Amino acid sequence: MDAAAAAAAMEAGRKLPARHGGHPHGRSSGRTAHNMSSSSLRKKSDVALVRKVPVAPLRPVLANLQEVFLGTKLAVLFPAVPLAIAAQCFRFGQVWVFALSLVGLIPLAERVSFLTEQIALYTGPTVGGLLNATCGNATELIIALFALLKGKIEVVKCSLLGSVLSNLLLVLGTSLFCGGVVNLGADQPYDRKQSDVSTGLLILGVLCQSMPMLLRYAVGAGEHSVAAATTALDLSRACSFVMLASYVAYLFFQLKTHRQLFEPQDVDGDGSDAGDDEEPALMFASALFWLVLMTVVISVLSEYVVGTIEPTSQSWGLSVSFISIILLPIVGNAAEHAGAIIFALKNKLDITLGVALGSATQISMFVVPLSVLVAWIMGVQMDLDFKLLETSSLFIAVLVTAFTLQDGASHYLKGVLLLLCYIVIGACFFVARQPAGHANNNETLLDVPTSSMSV
C-alpha cells in the first residue's frame, strides 16, 4: 500500500503543472530545436526499483536522483566529474585534469538543457524561450568568463570562434552528410526562412568583428600602435551593443511575431521524441535546484579546463589556439551535436538546422559581445579583433553555409563540402604554432619573413 501511495503521489506531482500554467505542451512551453535535439539523448527512468525501496520517504528522493542522473544516455560519462575533481585535489597531473574535465562537461551540458526545459514547462513560452536563449550555450559562456578572470583573452576568442565554426561546418556538415547517406532515395527538404534569418545575423556578426580589425590597420597603417588599439577597443564596445540589440530584436522576432518559423516539426511516429516531455518529470523547485547545482559544477570544471589548457598544450604538442578552436567546442557541444545528427538521420532537417544555426547565432550575437562588455567591466582590454586568420575563417564559414542552404533541399554532397572546409581550417590552425600569450598583446598571428626572397 505504501508503494502504491508513493507511486500515486509521484504521478499527481507530475500532473500538477497542467493546472498551474495551462497545458505543458512542447510548443506552448517554448520548446525549441535545442530541446528536441537534447531529448533524443534521453531515456525513460524505470521506477520499478524505486518502488521496491522499503523506506517510503526515500522513494521520492531516489526517483528524483534517478531522473536527473540516469535519465540520459550520457550517464556513463558522469564518473568523469568526480574523477576530475579528485585529479585536481590529489594532483594526478594537469593533463588528466584537463581531459577528465572535458569529458565531464559533456553530460553536464545535456543535463542543463534538460533542466532548462523542465523549468520552461512551468514558466510559459516567453520565459522558456529566454531561458533557452541564455542557457543554451552555458558551457561556452562559463569557460569564457573564467578565461577572462585569468586574463587569457586568446582562449576566450578562440573558444567562441571555434564554437561558431564547429556548429556551422562540423555539426551541420556531419548531419547533412549522414542524413543524405541514410535518406539517399528520399527528398530532404527544409524551411529556408529560418536559415535565412540566422545567416543574416551571422553576416552582421562577422561585419561587427571585422570592423575593429580593419580600423586598426587603417588608423595604425598596418602597425599595432597604441592609438589604433584604443580606437579598435572603443569601436568593439560600440559594435557589441549593436550585436546585443540585434540579438534582442531576434528574440522578439523568434518568440513573439514569427514564432511559427522556429517551431520544430513533430517527429511523426516517434512518440518518444514528441510527446514524452509534455509533462514535467521534475517539480519546479527541484529542477531549479539541480540547474543551479549543475551550473556550479560546470563552473568548477571550466576553471580546471582554463587553468590546465597551457600545460596540456605543451604536453600534447598542440597550440593553445588549436585546442581552443577545435577541441573545446567539440566537447562542449557534444550532446546537442549528437542530437542534431540523430534528427538528420530521421530526415528532420528543420530541427538539425535549428540546433546548428541557432547555437552559432547565439554564440556570435550574444556570447561574444557579452564577453567584450564583461571584460570592459573587469578592466580587461578585450576587443572584437579576432585577427586576420580567425576572422577570415569565420567569414568563409558563414559564406559557405549561406550558399549551401540557399535552395531549401539537402543531399550528402553539401555535408561533404562543409566537412572539407572544416578540415582545411582545422589544419591551418594546427600548423599555426602560436605562443600561449601571443594573442593577448594584439599582435599578428604568424611571424612572416619581411626580407626579400631570392630565387
N, C-alpha and C positions, 0 to 999 in steps of 0.2 A: 504494500500500500504506500509506503514511503517513496519507493522508486517511482510508482505511477504518479504520485502527487508532485514529485520533483520534475518529472517529465512534463506534466501538465503546466506547472509554473513556468518552465522554460519556454514552452510553446506560447503561453499567454504573454510572456515578456517579449517574444519575437513579434507578436501581432499587435503590440501596443502602439507602435508608431503609425499604423494605419489610422488610428483615431486621433493621433497627436497633430499631424500636419497634412492630412489628405492621403492620397494613395501614393505609397512609396514606389512608384514605377521608375524604371531607369530614365525615361525621358522627362518625367515630371520632376525628378530629383537632380537634374543637371548632369546626368551621366554622359560622359564623352568617350571618344575613341580610346583615350588613355585608360579609362576604367575597363572598357571591354577588352582591351589588349591584356591588361593585368589579370582579368578574370579568367583568361584562357589558361593561366598557370595555377589556378586554384582547384581545390578538390573538396568534396564534402567531408565533414568531420563525422566519424562514426561515434554516436553517443552511447552505443551498447555497453562499452567498457565503463563509461562514466556511471551508468545506471547501476552497475554492479558494486559500486563503492559502498561499503556498509555505513559510513558516516555521512548522513544526509546533508549537513551544512557544507561539506567539502565538494559536493557534486556541482553546484553552480560555478565554483571557483575552478575546478578541473575542466569543466566544459568551456569556460572562458579561455583558459590556457591552451586547451586543445584547438580551439577555433583560431587563436592568434598564431600559434607556433606550428601547428600541424595542418592548417588549412591551406597549405601551398605545396606545390610540387618541388619547391626550392628548399624545403625544410631540412634536407640533408646538408645544406651549407651553413646552417645555424651554428654548429660546433666551432666554426672558424672565428666567431665573435669572441667567446671566452678564451680561445687559444691565442688570439691576437693580444688580448689584454694580459694574459699570462706571459706571453713572449716579451711584452713591454716591461712588465713588472720584474720578471726574473732575468731580463737582459739576455734572451736567447740569441739575439742578433738582429740588427736593424733590417736586414733583407727579409728575414722571416716575419718581422712585424709588418713590413710593407705588403708582402704577399698575402698574409692572413687577413690583414685589414681590407685589402681589395676584395678578397673572396667573401668576407663577412658583410660588405656593403651590398652585395647582390640581393640576398633575401630581405635585408632591411629596407631597401628601396622599394621592393614589391609590397612589403607589408605597410609601408607608409601610404602607398597608393590605395591599398585595401581599406585602411583605417580612414583615409580621407573620404572614400566613397561611403563608408558607413556613417560618418558624420553628415555627409551631404544628404543622406536619406532623411535626416531629421530637420535640416535647415532649409530645404526648398531649393529650386533650381538656380536662383541667382547666387546665393551664398555658396551653394555647392560648386557652381562654375568658378567662382572666385577662388575657392579652396583648390580646385584642380589647377587653376591658372597660376597659383603661387606655390603650391606644394608638389606640382608635377615634376619639377627638377630640383627637389630639395637637396639631394646629394651634391650636385654641382655647386649650388649656392653656398652650402656649408663649407665645402672644400675651398671655394674662392674666399670666403670670409676668413678662414683660418690662415690661408696663404697671405692675405692682406695683413693680418695681425703680425705675421712673421716677416713682412716686407718682401715677400717673394712674388714680385709683380709678374715675372716671367711665367711662373706656374699658373697664376690666375688667367693671364691672357691665353696661354697655350691650352689649358684645360677647357676653357669656354669655347675657343676656336675649334678645338677637337670635337667637342660635343655637337657643334653645328655640322662640321664635316662628316662626322660619324652618322648622324641622322639622315643627312641628305644623300650621301654616297653609299656608305656601308649598309645601313639598315634598309633604306629604300631599294638599293641595288640588289641586296640578297633577297629581299621579299619579292621583288618583281621577277628575279631570275627563278627562284624556287616556285613561285606561283605560275610562271609561264611554262616551266617544265612539267609540273603536275597537271595543269589545265591546258595542255598543248592543243587539244582539238576543240576547245570551248572559247567563247567570247569572254574577254576580260575587260569589261568597261568600268569606268569610274567617273564620278562627277567632277568636271573641270572647275566648277565655280569655287569650291573650297581651295583647290590647289592654286588657282589664280590669285585669290586673296593672300594666301600665305607667301607665295613667291613675290608678290608685290611688296609686302612688308620686308621680306628678306633683302630685296634690292635696295629698299630705303635704308635698312641697317648697314649694308655694305657701303652705301654712299656716305652715311654718317661716320663710318670707321675709316673711310678713305680720305676724307677732307683734312683731318689733322695731319696725316702723313704728307699729303700734297702741300699743305700750307707750311709745314716745317721746312720742306725743301725750297718752297717759293720764297719764304722770308729769310731763311738762312743760306740761300744759294747752294743748297745741297750739303751744307755743313750743319752739324747739330750744335748750334750756338745757344747761349742762354736765352736770348730774345726769341729765337724760333721755338725753343722748348716751352717757354712761358706762354707764347701765343697759341701753340698747339694744345696746351693744357686747358686754357680758357675756352677754346673752341670745343674741346672734347666735353667739357662740362655742359656747355650750351647744347651740344648735339645730344647729350644724354637726356636732358629734359625733353627735347623733341622726340626722342625714341620712346621715352616713358609715356608721353602724351599720346603718341600714335598707338602704343600698346593699350592704353586705356580706351581709346576710340575703338580699337579692335575688339576688346572685351565687350563693349557696349553693342557693337555690331554682332558679335557672336552670341551673346546671352539675351539680347532684347530684340533688336529689329530684324535680324536674319538668322534666328536660331535654327530654322529648318535646314539651312545649308550645312550645319555642323552636327546634326543628329545622325549618329551611326545607324545604318540599316540593321534590322533584326536579322539574326542568323537563322535562316529557315531550317527547321528540322533539328536545331541544336538547342534544346531546352536548357541545357546546362549553361549556355552562354547568354541566353536571352532572358531567362526567367528565374533562375535560382537566386539571384541577388536582388529581387524586387523587394523582399522584406529583409530588414537588417538582421545580421547574425549576432550583433552586439548591442548592448544598451548604449545610450549616448555618453553617459559618464565613463563607462568602461572604454569605449572607443577613444574618447578624448584623453584618458589616462595613458593608454597604450601609445597613442600618437605622440604625446609629449615624451614618454619614455624612449620610444624608438628614435625620436629626433635627438635626444641626449646621447644615445649610444652611437648614432651616426656622427654626431659631433666629435665624440671621443675617437672613433676610428678615422675620421677625416683629419684630425690633428696628428694621429700617428702617420697617416699617409704623407701629409705635408712635411712632417719632421724627418721622415726617412727617405724621401724621394732622391735626395742628392747622394747619400751613401749607396742606395740601390743603383743609381745611375753609374757610379764608379765601379761597383761590383759587377754589374751586368755588361759594362762596356757600351751602354746606350746613353745618348744625350738626354738631358732633362726635357728638352723640347719634344723629343720623340716619345718619351714616356708620358708626358702631359697631354700631347695631342692624340696619340694613338691608344695607349694602354688605359689611361684613366677613363676616357669616355666610353670605351667598350665595356669595361667592368661596371661603371656607374649606371649605365642604361641597359644592362644585360637582360633584365626582367622584361621591360617593355619592348625591347628589341625582339626577344623570343616570341612575345605575343603578336607583334606585327607580322612576323614570318608565318606564324600559325594561321592567322586570318588570311594572309595571301595564299596559303595553300588551299584554303576553303573558298578562294576566289571572291573574298570580301575586301576589295582593294580600297574602298572608301575608308574603312577602319584603319588599314595599313597607312594610307596617306595621312589620315588624321593624326596618327601616332608620330610618324616621321616628321612631317611638315609642322605639326603643332608643337612638338618638342623643340625643333630647330628655331621656330619663330619665338617661342618663349625664351630660349637662351639668348637669341640675338637681340630681341627688342625689350626684354625685361631684366634678365640676369646681368648682361653686360653693362648697360647703363646704370643699373643699381649698384654694381661693383665700383664703378667710377665715382658715383656720388658718395658711397660709403667710405671709399678711400679718401675722398675730399674731407669728410668729417673726421677721419682718423689722422689727417695730416700727411697721408701717403700720396705722393705725386704719381698717380696712375692716370694715363690718358687713353684715348681710343686709337692711338698709333700702334697698330699690331705689326709694324714693319712691312717691308715690301713683299717678301716671300709669303708671309702669312696672309696678308690682305689680298694678294693676287690669287692665292689658292682658294680663299673664300669666295672671291668674285667669280672665278671659273666654276666652282662647285654650284653656286646659285644659278649661274647662266646655263650650265649643262642640265641641271634639274628642271629649270623652267622650259627649256626647249624639249626635254624628254617627255614632259607631261602635257604638252600643248594639244594633243589630238584626242584625248579622252579615252584611249584604249591602250592596253598594255600587252607586252609579249616578252619573252625571255631575253631577247637581244638588248632591250632597254636596261635590264638589270646587269647584263654583261658590261655595257658601256659605263654605267655608274661605278661598278666594282673596279673596272680597269682605271678609271680616273682616281679612285681612292688609293689603289695600289701605287700609282705613279706619284701621287702627293706624299704618301707614306714613305716611299723610297727616297724622295727628295729630303724629307726631314731626317731620315735615317742616316744619310751620308753627311748632313749638315751638323758637324760636331761643334756645338755651341757651348761655351763655358757656362757654369751654373748661374753666375751673376751677371752675365753679359748683357741681357736684355733690360736689366734694371737701370742701366745707365743711358738708355735711349741711344744705343749705338747700332751700327749696321750688323746684320746677321753673320755675314761671311767676310773674311779678310781677302779681298780681291787684289791681286798684284797691280800696282799702278805703273810699273815700268813698262817700257815698250817691249813687245815680243819680237825677237829676232827669228827670221825664217831660215 
